């Protein structure tokens, strides 16, 4: 079986912008989810999801 390589990409030609952009998008998504969780769960003065679950589990 012969290998059909039309073009080899050398180490100097490799430019990983796609991988970098995926990592940045992932990091931004994690940051937004963390901020949402922080403001919903820990900043408000009303009962939250965690405030509802813990008493039910203990009671």
DRENMAR-967449 format. One record per residue: residue number from 1; x, y, z of N, C-alpha, C, CB in turn. Coordinates in steps of 0.02 Angstrom, whole numbers. Glycine has a CB too. Example, Ala and Ser with C-alpha at 12.3 -4.5 7.8 and 13.67 -1.06 7.14 Angstrom:
+------+--------+--------+--------+--------+--------+--------+--------+--------+--------+--------+--------+--------+
: sedo :    nc1 :    nc2 :    nc3 :   cac1 :   cac2 :   cac3 :    cc1 :    cc2 :    cc3 :   cbc1 :   cbc2 :   cbc3 :
+------+--------+--------+--------+--------+--------+--------+--------+--------+--------+--------+--------+--------+
:    1 :    660 :   -284 :    390 :    615 :   -225 :    390 :    660 :   -165 :    390 :    565 :   -224 :    452 :
:    2 :    642 :   -112 :    354 :    684 :    -53 :    357 :    645 :      2 :    394 :    704 :    -30 :    286 :
+------+--------+--------+--------+--------+--------+--------+--------+--------+--------+--------+--------+--------+
END
This chain:
+------+--------+--------+--------+--------+--------+--------+--------+--------+--------+--------+--------+--------+
: sedo :    nc1 :    nc2 :    nc3 :   cac1 :   cac2 :   cac3 :    cc1 :    cc2 :    cc3 :   cbc1 :   cbc2 :   cbc3 :
+------+--------+--------+--------+--------+--------+--------+--------+--------+--------+--------+--------+--------+
:    1 :     41 :    -58 :      0 :      0 :      0 :      0 :     44 :     62 :      0 :    -47 :     -1 :     60 :
:    2 :     34 :    103 :    -47 :     73 :    165 :    -51 :     37 :    221 :    -14 :     85 :    185 :   -123 :
:    3 :     76 :    263 :     17 :     48 :    319 :     53 :     38 :    378 :      5 :     94 :    339 :    112 :
:    4 :    -20 :    408 :      7 :    -34 :    465 :    -37 :    -28 :    530 :      3 :   -105 :    458 :    -69 :
:    5 :     32 :    555 :      8 :     44 :    617 :     43 :     51 :    671 :    -10 :    108 :    614 :     89 :
:    6 :      6 :    718 :     -9 :      9 :    770 :    -60 :     55 :    827 :    -38 :    -60 :    797 :    -75 :
:    7 :     59 :    839 :     27 :    102 :    892 :     52 :    119 :    879 :    125 :     69 :    962 :     44 :
:    8 :    181 :    880 :    143 :    202 :    872 :    212 :    209 :    940 :    244 :    267 :    832 :    216 :
:    9 :    186 :    946 :    304 :    193 :   1008 :    341 :    251 :   1000 :    389 :    127 :   1028 :    379 :
:   10 :    301 :   1040 :    380 :    359 :   1037 :    423 :    346 :   1071 :    490 :    418 :   1069 :    390 :
:   11 :    393 :   1062 :    535 :    386 :   1090 :    602 :    384 :   1167 :    600 :    444 :   1066 :    646 :
:   12 :    421 :   1197 :    555 :    423 :   1270 :    551 :    358 :   1299 :    522 :    482 :   1292 :    509 :
:   13 :    321 :   1260 :    485 :    259 :   1284 :    454 :    198 :   1275 :    498 :    248 :   1250 :    388 :
:   14 :    204 :   1237 :    551 :    146 :   1223 :    594 :    128 :   1285 :    635 :    161 :   1163 :    641 :
:   15 :     66 :   1306 :    629 :     43 :   1366 :    664 :    -22 :   1349 :    700 :     33 :   1426 :    614 :
:   16 :    -20 :   1335 :    765 :    -78 :   1308 :    801 :   -129 :   1360 :    824 :    -53 :   1270 :    860 :
:   17 :   -153 :   1403 :    781 :   -201 :   1454 :    801 :   -269 :   1424 :    818 :   -209 :   1506 :    747 :
:   18 :   -287 :   1370 :    786 :   -351 :   1338 :    800 :   -353 :   1310 :    871 :   -364 :   1282 :    751 :
:   19 :   -299 :   1277 :    891 :   -295 :   1249 :    959 :   -295 :   1305 :   1011 :   -232 :   1206 :    967 :
:   20 :   -258 :   1357 :    997 :   -255 :   1414 :   1043 :   -323 :   1447 :   1050 :   -203 :   1465 :   1019 :
:   21 :   -359 :   1454 :    995 :   -425 :   1486 :    999 :   -474 :   1442 :   1038 :   -452 :   1499 :    928 :
:   22 :   -471 :   1376 :   1031 :   -514 :   1332 :   1070 :   -499 :   1336 :   1144 :   -507 :   1260 :   1046 :
:   23 :   -436 :   1341 :   1162 :   -417 :   1347 :   1232 :   -442 :   1413 :   1260 :   -340 :   1342 :   1240 :
:   24 :   -437 :   1467 :   1221 :   -461 :   1532 :   1244 :   -537 :   1531 :   1253 :   -441 :   1588 :   1195 :
:   25 :   -573 :   1502 :   1205 :   -646 :   1497 :   1210 :   -666 :   1456 :   1271 :   -677 :   1467 :   1146 :
:   26 :   -632 :   1401 :   1283 :   -645 :   1359 :   1342 :   -633 :   1398 :   1407 :   -601 :   1296 :   1340 :
:   27 :   -578 :   1435 :   1410 :   -562 :   1474 :   1469 :   -615 :   1529 :   1481 :   -493 :   1505 :   1463 :
:   28 :   -636 :   1562 :   1428 :   -688 :   1614 :   1435 :   -753 :   1583 :   1459 :   -699 :   1650 :   1367 :
:   29 :   -772 :   1525 :   1433 :   -834 :   1491 :   1454 :   -829 :   1473 :   1528 :   -847 :   1428 :   1412 :
:   30 :   -773 :   1446 :   1550 :   -764 :   1429 :   1621 :   -768 :   1490 :   1665 :   -698 :   1393 :   1631 :
:   31 :   -738 :   1545 :   1643 :   -739 :   1606 :   1682 :   -810 :   1633 :   1688 :   -694 :   1659 :   1650 :
:   32 :   -848 :   1633 :   1633 :   -917 :   1657 :   1636 :   -960 :   1613 :   1680 :   -946 :   1659 :   1565 :
:   33 :   -951 :   1547 :   1678 :   -989 :   1502 :   1721 :   -971 :   1514 :   1794 :   -976 :   1429 :   1702 :
:   34 :   -907 :   1526 :   1809 :   -886 :   1539 :   1878 :   -917 :   1604 :   1903 :   -810 :   1541 :   1883 :
:   35 :   -915 :   1657 :   1862 :   -944 :   1721 :   1882 :  -1019 :   1714 :   1894 :   -930 :   1774 :   1828 :
:   36 :  -1053 :   1679 :   1850 :  -1125 :   1669 :   1859 :  -1140 :   1632 :   1924 :  -1155 :   1629 :   1799 :
:   37 :  -1102 :   1579 :   1938 :  -1111 :   1541 :   1999 :  -1096 :   1585 :   2060 :  -1067 :   1479 :   1999 :
:   38 :  -1044 :   1624 :   2057 :  -1025 :   1666 :   2113 :  -1080 :   1716 :   2128 :   -959 :   1703 :   2098 :
:   39 :  -1105 :   1751 :   2077 :  -1155 :   1802 :   2090 :  -1223 :   1773 :   2108 :  -1162 :   1846 :   2029 :
:   40 :  -1241 :   1716 :   2083 :  -1305 :   1686 :   2099 :  -1303 :   1654 :   2168 :  -1325 :   1634 :   2046 :
:   41 :  -1250 :   1617 :   2184 :  -1248 :   1578 :   2246 :  -1223 :   1616 :   2306 :  -1206 :   1518 :   2235 :
:   42 :  -1174 :   1660 :   2298 :  -1140 :   1686 :   2357 :  -1150 :   1760 :   2370 :  -1068 :   1673 :   2349 :
:   43 :  -1175 :   1799 :   2323 :  -1182 :   1870 :   2333 :  -1252 :   1888 :   2355 :  -1164 :   1907 :   2269 :
:   44 :  -1302 :   1852 :   2330 :  -1371 :   1868 :   2348 :  -1386 :   1854 :   2421 :  -1418 :   1830 :   2304 :
:   45 :  -1435 :   1888 :   2448 :  -1454 :   1878 :   2518 :  -1514 :   1832 :   2525 :  -1468 :   1944 :   2550 :
:   46 :  -1543 :   1811 :   2471 :  -1601 :   1768 :   2474 :  -1579 :   1695 :   2472 :  -1649 :   1782 :   2415 :
:   47 :  -1622 :   1648 :   2491 :  -1603 :   1577 :   2488 :  -1583 :   1558 :   2417 :  -1661 :   1533 :   2512 :
:   48 :  -1532 :   1518 :   2412 :  -1506 :   1497 :   2346 :  -1516 :   1422 :   2339 :  -1432 :   1516 :   2338 :
:   49 :  -1491 :   1396 :   2285 :  -1495 :   1324 :   2272 :  -1460 :   1286 :   2328 :  -1465 :   1307 :   2203 :
:   50 :  -1400 :   1307 :   2346 :  -1363 :   1272 :   2400 :  -1399 :   1280 :   2467 :  -1291 :   1299 :   2405 :
:   51 :  -1431 :   1337 :   2479 :  -1468 :   1348 :   2540 :  -1529 :   1304 :   2545 :  -1487 :   1420 :   2546 :
:   52 :  -1556 :   1284 :   2487 :  -1615 :   1241 :   2487 :  -1596 :   1167 :   2493 :  -1655 :   1252 :   2423 :
:   53 :  -1541 :   1147 :   2465 :  -1522 :   1077 :   2463 :  -1496 :   1053 :   2531 :  -1467 :   1065 :   2409 :
:   54 :  -1454 :   1092 :   2563 :  -1422 :   1071 :   2626 :  -1474 :   1058 :   2681 :  -1372 :   1123 :   2650 :
:   55 :  -1523 :   1103 :   2694 :  -1572 :   1088 :   2746 :  -1615 :   1026 :   2730 :  -1618 :   1147 :   2757 :
:   56 :  -1630 :   1016 :   2667 :  -1669 :    957 :   2648 :  -1630 :    894 :   2663 :  -1689 :    960 :   2574 :
:   57 :  -1565 :    895 :   2649 :  -1524 :    836 :   2661 :  -1514 :    823 :   2735 :  -1456 :    843 :   2626 :
:   58 :  -1511 :    876 :   2776 :  -1500 :    868 :   2847 :  -1565 :    853 :   2886 :  -1467 :    931 :   2875 :
:   59 :  -1621 :    876 :   2858 :  -1685 :    871 :   2894 :  -1718 :    807 :   2885 :  -1730 :    925 :   2874 :
+------+--------+--------+--------+--------+--------+--------+--------+--------+--------+--------+--------+--------+
END
